[in-house]
Amino acid sequence: MGELLRAQGRHDMRLAHIDFPIHKPGLKAQFSQVYSSDDPHLETDLQFGVTRALVGRYLPQLGEPAPAA
């Protein structure tokens, strides 16, 4: 696969992201992801799955407990 991507002038890097399931009782579970807004490959995603709605800014929680689920 790497040779094909290089021939197209593309990289084989997958963006930094967090995967998570979305579910509602009685419906099939779906999976999505949130991409980091500072990833240098954001505009050239290997899987073409990035949309503006899925891009977020990751903020460190220094010295604070994690937010509740």
C-alpha positions, -999 to 999 in steps of 0.1 A, spaced: 0 0 0 29 24 7 41 22 -29 7 31 -42 4 61 -19 39 73 -28 31 70 -65 1 93 -58 23 118 -39 4 110 -7 16 100 28 6 69 49 1 88 82 -32 83 100 -43 114 119 -43 117 157 -78 109 169 -99 95 196 -125 68 188 -158 65 206 -191 46 203 -224 63 201 -255 43 211 -291 47 219 -313 19 233 -331 0 205 -307 12 178 -275 -1 163 -243 13 178 -222 36 156 -186 46 160 -170 80 153 -138 99 161 -126 133 170 -95 146 153 -69 169 168 -70 204 153 -32 207 155 -24 176 135 -1 185 106 -18 160 83 -53 173 90 -59 184 54 -45 152 38 -61 124 58 -53 90 44 -89 78 48 -107 110 37 -129 108 69 -123 143 84 -151 168 84 -151 201 102 -176 188 127 -152 160 138 -122 183 145 -116 194 181 -90 211 202 -75 188 228 -69 206 261 -47 191 288 -62 187 322 -31 197 343 -36 193 380 -73 187 376 -93 155 378 -108 142 346 -143 154 337 -171 131 347 -183 106 321 
